[in-house]
Amino acid sequence: MTLYVQPYPFRRVARRVSSQPQPRALSVNVREEDDAYILYALVPGLKAEDLNIQVLENIVSIEGEYKDEETPFLLNELPRGAFRRSLQMPSEIDADKVEARIVDGVLTLNLPKAESARPKKIKVNVH
């Protein structure tokens, strides 16, 4: 006879609580294209007004906060509290042309490269 034991899935896990909550880092994916960087981040339940996105030269900063609910949960794995992420891109960003959108809980940032950072195609003249 074989006995398989599974833990009760709804047990409470005790966690240490620090006096100063530390902002967690936001996980992102970044892809490079010829003329822009595309950044993706999962931000479930957040709206545009919940985010603060800043671009300075080649630094992209994303800040936000998930609101804590007062209702007790049996299992609580969704993100809570403040988060912050700053990324240094390989080249300068054209901050005036940055586009951001949230669709189905995914933040997508289109970060166009500055004109000086884009590859130039040089035509060779033959005599």
Secondary structure, DSSP 4 states (H G I P E B T S, - for coil): --------TT--------SSPPPBPPPEEEEE-SSEEEEEEE-TT--GGGEEEEEETTEEEEEEEEPPPSS--SS--S--EEEEEEEE-SS-B-GGG-EEEEETTEEEEEEEBPGGGS----PPP--
